[in-house]
Amino acid sequence: MGLLSNTKIGIRIALVAGLPLLGLAAFGTEIIVEKWLERSDASELKHLIGTAPTISALVHEMQKERSMSAGHTRFISLIAAQDTFLSVYKNYATTEQRAFLADTVKGAAVDEVARLRKIAITNPTTGTTEGIEATYWFQTITKKIELLKTVEDKVAQDLTVLLDEVEGTASKPRRKNAPRPKSAKL
C-alpha cells in the first residue's frame, strides 16, 4: 500500500502530529533569532546614540569658553568639563569615530588654543596675559570649535545612516542567514 502501511499506528500518529510541530518549532526559532538580531542592532544603536550628545556638549562647552569673561575659576571648570566630555565621547565612540576626531581636531588652531589656555591658567601666578587680545582668543577658539563641529556632524551622519539601516531591517522579515547592516557592526 504505502510507505507507512506496515508501521505501527502510534508511530504514524507521532509522525502526523510531530512533523507540523517540528515545522512550527523551526519557524519559531527563526523568529526568535530575527528578534534577537534586531535587539542586538538596537543595543548598538543605543550605544552610538550616546556619542552624539557627548560631542554636542563638548562643542557647547567650547563655545562657553570662547565667550567666557567671568573669571579664572570658571575658566578652569569649563576646561575640566570639556576634558570630561571628550573622555566620555572616546569611551562611546567607535574606533572609526575616535580616529576621525584625532585626524580632524589637530593643527595650528588646536595647538594655539592649548598655548593660550596655559597662559590663561598661569595668569593669576604670572599676572600677565602676554599681550593676548580678546579678539585673537575668540578667533582662535572659534577655529577649534569648527573642527569639533565637523566631528559632531560626522557622528550625527553615522547615527542617521545606522537608524535608516535598522529601520529598514526592522520593517522587513530577515531572511535566514541574511547579513546584518554594515553600520550595525560599529
N, C-alpha and C positions, 0 to 999 in steps of 0.2 A: 504494500500500500504506500507507505511513505517512510520518510526517514525516521520519524518518531513512533511508528506503529508498534514497534517491539519494546518501546521504552515504558517504564512504569508510569502510572498516572501521576504520582507525586512529583516525579521529575518533570513531566510535561507541564504540570501546574506551576512548578517553580520557574521553568523557562518562560512560560507565558507571562507570569507576574514579574519575574526578575529582569527580563530584557527592557521593558519600559522603565522600571526603576533605575536600572543601570544608565539608560539614556538620560533620565531626569537628573541623576547624580552628575553626569558629565556636563550637562548644560548648567547646572547649579554651580559646579566648580568653576566653569568658565566665567560666570557672572561674578563670583566671589573674587577671582583673580583680577578681573577687569576693575572692580570696585577698589581692590587693594592698590592697583596701579594708579587709579585716579586719586586715591588718598595720598599715595606717595608723591604724585605730582603736586597736589595741593600743599603738602608739607614743604616741598622745595620752594613752591611759590611763596608761602608764608615766610620762609627764610629770606628770600630775595626782597620781599616787601619791607622787611626790617631794615634794609640798607638805604632805601630811598629817603625816609625821614631823617636818618642819621646824617647823610651828606647834606641834605637840605638844612638841617640845624647847624651844621658846621659853616655853611655859606652864610647863614643868618648871623652867627656869632662873629664871623669875619666882618660883616657889614657893620655890626655894632662896634667892633674895634675901630673900624675906619672912621666912624662918626663920634667916637668916644672923646669926650673932653672933660669927663667927671674927675678923674684923678688916678693916682698911681695904683692904689689898692684895687680899684675897679678894673684897671688895665690888666693887672696880674691875674685877677679872677677870670677875665674873658679869655686870656691865653690858656689858662688851665682848663676852662670849659671846652675850648676848641681842641685841645690835645685829647680830652676825654672823648669827644665826638669822633675824632679821627681814629682813635683806638677802637671804639665800638664799630665804626664803619669797617675797619680792617678785619675785625672778627666775623662780621656777617657777609662781607663781600666775597664774590667768587675770586678764584685765582686770577682770572682774566680782568676783573674789575680792579683788583689791587694793582695789577701790572699797569692798567690804564691810568690809575691815579699816579703811580710813580713816574710813568712816562709823560704825563700831562702837567702835573704840578711840580715843575722844576724850572730852572733857568735864572736869568738875571733878576727878575722881579721877586722871585721866591727868596733868593739869596739876599737881596737888598732888604726885604721885609725882616728877615732874621737879623740882619745887622742893625736896622732901625729899632727893632724890639729890644735888642741888647742895650742899645744906648738909652732907650726909654726906661728900661728896668733898672739900670745903674744910675739914672738921673738923680734920685734922692741922695745918693752917696757922692757922686761927682759934681752935682749942681750944674751940669751943662747938658744941652741937647746937641752940642756940636754944630750949631747953626742950622739945624734941620727945620725947614719951613713946614707949616701945617699942610699947605697945598701939595708939597712934594710927597709927604706921607700919604695923603689922600690918593694921589695919582698912583703911587707905588702899590699900596694895599689893594686898590681897585683892580690892578692888573692880576694880582694873585687871586682875588675873588672871581674874576672872569675865568681863570684856569679851573678853579673849583666848580664853577657853574658848568663848565664843559663836562666835568666828571658827573655832576648831578644829572645833566641831560642824558648822558650815556646810560646811567643806572635806570633812569626813567624809561628810556628806549628799550633796554633789556627787559624791564618789567612788562612793558606793553607787548613785546614780542611773546614773552612767556605766557602772559594772560591770554593772548589770542590763540596760542597753540593749545593751552589747557582747555580753553572754552571750546575750541574746535574738536578736541578729542573727547571732551566730556559729553558733548551732544550726540556723538556717534558711537555705536557699539564698536568696541575694539575687536578686531579680528584676532584669532588665536595666533600667537607669535608675532603680532604686529609690533613694529619698532615704536619706542616712545618718542615724543617730540625731542628734537636735539637740545633745545634750551631747557627742557625739564631735567636734563642731566647736569645742570650747572652746579 
